Amino acid sequence: QVQLLESGGGLVQAGDSLRLSCADSKRNPRCDMGWFRQTPGKEREFVAVINVGGQVKTYADSVKDRFIISRDNGKNAAYLQMNGLNPEDTAVYYCARRTVCTRTWLSKEASDYSYWGQGTQVTVSS
């Protein structure tokens, strides 16, 4: 069973930084890990994804050069370092584990991820 636990959200001011953490408490086999975000009334939006080994990463254009995704396989954890936050980054952020762990390409589609954390609220004030 996959159980993802997120932490690190909060209320910050524009220009501040936050670091989100996501831990797989069950120590499941390694898989691609993604971060998504969602605001009320909108679809869940892709933010970033990292491959099993941590060498390959893909970002949404809106966060590229500001956010950094990473992982620590020894701790079964993934992270999202968010710098230069702006009010448009306000959302509930979710970490997710890909359903199929043997794909050779990264996915930005929420439908390719079956395991989700509970979400952590990030609010950026102007």
C-alpha positions in Angstrom: 0.0 0.0 0.0 1.3 3.4 -0.9 0.7 6.2 1.6 2.1 9.6 0.8 2.4 12.2 3.5 3.0 15.9 2.6 4.3 18.7 4.7 5.7 22.2 4.3 2.9 24.3 3.1 2.0 27.7 4.6 1.3 31.3 4.2 4.1 33.4 2.8 4.7 36.7 1.0 5.5 37.3 -2.6 9.1 36.6 -3.3 9.5 34.1 -0.4 10.5 30.5 -0.6 8.9 27.2 0.7 10.0 23.6 0.6 7.4 20.9 0.4 8.2 17.4 1.4 6.5 14.1 0.5 7.3 10.9 2.2 6.2 7.4 1.3 5.6 5.8 4.7 5.3 2.3 3.4 8.7 2.1 1.7 7.3 0.9 -1.6 9.5 0.3 -4.7 10.8 3.4 -6.3 8.8 5.1 -9.0 8.5 8.5 -10.8 7.2 11.1 -8.4 5.3 14.2 -9.4 3.9 17.4 -7.9 0.6 18.9 -8.9 -1.4 21.8 -7.7 -5.1 22.7 -7.7 -7.2 25.8 -7.1 -10.9 25.8 -6.5 -12.9 25.2 -9.6 -9.9 24.3 -11.7 -8.4 21.1 -12.9 -5.3 19.7 -11.1 -2.3 21.2 -12.8 1.1 19.6 -13.4 4.0 21.3 -11.6 7.1 19.0 -11.8 8.1 15.4 -12.1 11.3 13.5 -11.3 12.4 10.0 -12.4 13.3 7.1 -10.2 17.0 7.9 -10.1 16.5 11.6 -9.7 18.5 12.5 -12.8 15.7 13.5 -15.1 13.2 16.3 -14.2 10.5 18.1 -16.1 8.8 21.3 -15.0 5.7 23.3 -16.0 6.6 26.5 -17.9 5.0 28.5 -15.1 7.5 27.3 -12.5 10.6 26.6 -14.5 13.7 28.4 -13.1 11.9 29.0 -9.8 11.0 25.6 -8.5 13.3 22.6 -8.0 12.1 19.0 -7.6 14.4 16.5 -5.9 14.2 13.2 -4.1 16.1 11.2 -1.5 15.5 7.5 -2.2 17.2 6.5 1.0 14.4 8.3 2.8 11.7 7.4 0.3 11.0 11.1 0.0 10.5 13.7 -2.7 10.8 17.5 -2.3 9.7 20.7 -4.1 11.8 23.7 -3.4 9.7 26.8 -4.4 11.5 30.1 -4.8 10.3 33.4 -5.9 6.7 32.6 -5.0 4.0 34.8 -6.4 0.2 35.0 -5.7 -0.5 32.9 -8.8 1.3 30.0 -7.1 -1.4 29.9 -4.4 -3.0 26.4 -4.5 -3.2 23.1 -2.8 -0.1 21.1 -3.7 -0.2 17.4 -4.1 2.6 14.9 -4.5 1.8 11.8 -6.5 3.4 8.4 -7.3 3.1 7.1 -10.8 0.9 4.1 -11.4 3.4 2.2 -13.6 7.0 2.3 -12.5 8.6 0.8 -15.6 7.9 3.6 -18.1 10.9 5.2 -19.8 9.3 8.6 -20.2 8.0 11.1 -17.7 4.4 12.0 -17.6 2.7 15.3 -16.9 -0.8 13.8 -16.9 -2.5 13.4 -13.5 -4.3 10.3 -14.9 -0.9 8.5 -14.9 -0.6 8.8 -11.2 -2.7 6.6 -8.9 -1.3 7.5 -5.5 -1.8 10.9 -4.0 -1.0 12.7 -0.8 -3.6 14.6 1.1 -2.5 17.9 -0.2 -0.8 20.9 1.5 -2.0 24.5 1.2 0.3 27.1 -0.1 -0.9 30.7 0.1 1.2 33.6 -1.3 0.1 37.1 -0.4 1.0 40.1 -2.5 
